[in-house]
Amino acid sequence: MSQRRFGPTLGAGVAVVELEGDKPVEPGALGMVAYAGILEKGQVGELIFASSKTAFLKRCGSYIPDSLLPDACIDYFDGAAGAGGLWLVRVTDGDEAQAELKLYGRRDPKVLVGTIKAKNGGRWGGKAAKLTDDLAASGDLTEVTLDTKTTMKADQWKGGYIELEVVPNARYTIVGNTAAGVVTVVADATMKTAWGTGPSLRYYLVLENEGKCLTVEVKDGVEKPNTEFGLYVYVNGVLASFWENLSMDPASSRFWENTINNDGRNDEIVVTDEWTGGIAADIRPANVYAKIGAVTTTTLTSVIHKFNPALVGDANGTCVLGTTNDAMVAQEITLTFSGATTAAAVSDKFGALGDVTVGTAFVPNNKWAPGFTLTAGTSVWAAADQARVSFSPFIADELIGGVLFPDKVNFPKEFYRIVDNTHKVITVAAGSDLTISGAPDDYFMVAAPVAMSGGRDGVAGLTDADYEDQAWDVGSSPFNQLRGKNAGLVKLATPGVTSTSVQKTGVAYASAKNYQYRYEVPANKVTEVDVDTYVNDTVGRNDFAVVSFPSYGYVADPEANEAGKLKLVSLTGQIHGKEARIAVDYNGYHKAAAGTDAILAKILKLTTGDAILDEEYLNPKGINLIKKVKGNFVLWGDRTLWVDPTWKWKHQREQMTYYEQTLIENFDWIIFAINDPIEEKRALSALKSFFLPEWSKRALRGNTFDQACSIKIDAENNTDATRAAGDMNAEIKLRLADTVERFVMKIGKQGLFESVG
């Protein structure tokens, strides 16, 4: 027995020897499940844990059209009603991209001070994007396709729309695109007919956030408003994370990059500090910091462009914008001169815009770029000189609900509520008077949630191999990290995925790790022969596999705007949720998770319709049913898809796996202990203390504990040779609880000499 000694060893004095207590076996968790598949958000290649529906929605997002996994997760938590927990692996094709937002300081001209990106890739952070160009040839346009000749990620523009310059007021919804840049729109489109026979065509591809994105608001710091700042992050308009006191100084304990990126509660963003100069108050970021062009009592017109005539060279000409509108977007336009009066204009967003002539109004080749007029100065441009137009409009309506500081320098605490904004005009609430503090050439600031953009999902190129490599590889799966978490029995599945290879790999993983995998039978298989053939000839039988038939059913569509709309979903989440609730209610897996109380409340209709399936045929084959009993759809069956008939009972396989996983997790303390009879007794005591409560709650069957549980750790199975080899052996034999599958009643007419008593 190990012990600690305090006090003298050889000298005089009092010594205290602290004896180590018994080592109890900590029961494993109950009701745990683990799923892999497509999620709206979440770290890729990492094990994600959600203890509740709220945690799942925060870390992994909600319903998406590409996957039924979120439905299963939400159904699991609804059915578990507080029991269990959910481990997840997000599977992608590797082409996902993070949405991002650039932050600029409170200086003129503006300086980049930081970049904010969504914590992980996906459209959830903001998918907004734009692309425009001229069509290379008329043959590149058909009624339903547009060949952009541009390299893209597959389905990058799915859900967006196409506008054709010569077809006003028409938008064609994009259903997909190839990696080579061929974009397909809805089948009833007539783009070619609408274009006609024009000599040229400019197209516009647009993706909009549609309110589903991350937005970031920057304010002054709460404790040090003159030198620090606060940053607030919203998910789909709801505040998710915030930091009230941040510093731009890397030496500060409040340095924003460290504070945000090291915050374990932050599931939304990762930031990068881009500033390399001296630390000053005006390098703090702002959502908008610009010069006033004009001001009235309730409106402020911003100066939305800056011109650098001598980006290269020493010219001192000027630039005046033409008419601008809300469609135009922020961009840097670089002018490269070929002589004193001609230059080529190139946008950092849209490429070549056309040729510019000094003194003549320039009209760019697309509607998203501003026009302008250059005027020569006393020092004229020359060949190879460069100038730059920095165009910084607002996104119309994006600033509504924020606050405007009309003179941030001289009146830093005076602000007004924004009720409207165009690309350059901000309107504040009626009754305000911006002229009290704001005036032309003053610098104003806006604090308002500003959207991120450019996020991309990684699902278009997903293959079975991605599921197998990222989730179910025995050697490298993130689920291997469950070892050491005392998770007990973990029930695995790939909800919504019926690929044969994925399910075979999933059950192989379960078998290797002593877990359980739930098969899903495709929704189009609706007869007894269908499911029997599928199990035996397609996915295969396994002691660690279970299945319920049907595996799919209809529920009320959780995203429908109209009543009565149904959605076909995997039933795995509902089943696992109910099983978790029963396991926790009975404090173990000894009670079969089936029967009239095992109600799957969300199901409205099964894929098998009203058919009454043949239990006499299916039950012996290990195929459990979902059937309607007294108006409720219930789990009906307690069988595995056994190969070894010893493990035909589902609850017994679950119970044994739970015991085995718990014991593996709880006996590391004995490794490298002294191998002798004293340590054997400690091991025996620990095992008895674990199994005695199991017998008391009827998980083990016997009139006495010794009948229910036999544990042998003695000299007979631990000889000197055993000890010399480094082994200590324990033999445990358990009488697992049985279940009532049939209640047989014998009834007949009373005989002549029989008594009722």
Buried (B, 14 or more C-beta within 10 A) or exposed (E): EEEEEEEEEEEEEEEEEEEEEEBEBEBBBBBBBBBBBBBBBBBBEEBBBBEEBEBBBBBBBBBBEBBBBBBBBBBBBBBBEEBBBBBBBBBBBEBBBBBBBBBBBBBEEBBEBBBBBBBBBBBBBBBBBBBBBEBEEEEBBBBBBBBBEEEBBBBBBBBBBBBBBEBEEBBBEBBBBBBEBBBBBEEEBBBBEBBEEEEEBBBBBBBBBEEBBBBBBBBBBEEBBEBBBBBBBBBBEEEBBEBBBBBBBEEBEBBBBBBBBEEEEBBBBBBEBBBEEEBBBBBBBBBBBBBBBBBBEBBBBBBBBBBBBBBBBEBEBEBEBEEBEBBBBBBBBBBBBBEBBBBBBBBEBBEEBEEBEBEEEBEBBBBBBBBBBBEBBEBBBBEEBBBBBBBBBBBBEBBBEBBBBBBBEEBEEBBBEBBBBBBBBBBBEEEBBBEEBBBEEBBBBBBBBBBBBBBBBBBBBBEBEBBBBBBBBEEEBBBBEBEEBBBBBBBBBBBBBBBEBBBBBBBBBBBEBBBBBBBBBBBEBBEBEBBBEBBEEBBBBBBBBBBBBBBBBBBEBBEEEEEEEEBBBBBBBBBBBBBBBBBBBBBBBBBBBBBEEBBBBBBEBBBBEEEEBEBEEBBEBBBBBBBBEEEBBBBBBBBBBBBEEEBBBBBBBBBBBBBBBBBBBBBEEBEEBEBEEEBBEBBBBBBEEBBEEBBEEEBBBEEEBEEBBBBEBBEEBBEEEBBEEEEBBBEBEBEBBEBEEEEEEEEEEEEEEEEEE
